[in-house]
Each structure stands twice: as C-alpha cells, then as structure tokens.
Amino acid sequence: MDYEFKSKLAAERERVEDLFEYEGCKVGRGTYGHVYKARRKDGFQKGFVYGLQALEIAEYSAEEKMKRSMH
C-alpha cells in the first residue's frame, strides 16, 4: 500500500474513541484482549450498553517471524 493512500485513509477513518465513551469498567476478557463497558457518544440507541474489546497485538522480532513462517 502506498504511503499517501494509507495516510489519507487513516485521517478519514472514524476512531472508536470518537464514537464511544468508555465507562472505565473492565467486564471481562475475550480471546484476543480485555472487554470494557461503553456507551455511544452521539446518543444513537440511547440507553444501550456496549462491550468493546481492546485487541492485544503482539510484536514479533524478525527472527520470531522467520520461525513462525517455517511452521
């Protein structure tokens, strides 16, 4: 992907933090990360409570990536 397209896409993309307000309450843990209680900021579906999962993304060294690609 070229740099200009990627930068433009990132600038136009809606962010979760802009749409939802975290209530600071961790409600559990899913397969890929922690789940938090949240509500929409824009009032859409007022009164609804959402569970938002914060994904944990692992960073691997070049050596680890090489080992993983061999399996």
Sequence and secondary structure as in RCSB ss.txt:
>XXXX:A:sequence
MDYEFKSKLAAERERVEDLFEYEGCKVGRGTYGHVYKARRKDGFQKGFVYGLQALEIAEYSAEEKMKRSMH
>XXXX:A:secstr
  HHHHHHHHHHS  HHHHEEEEEEEEEE SSEEEEEEEESS TTTT  EEEEEE      HHHHHHHHH 
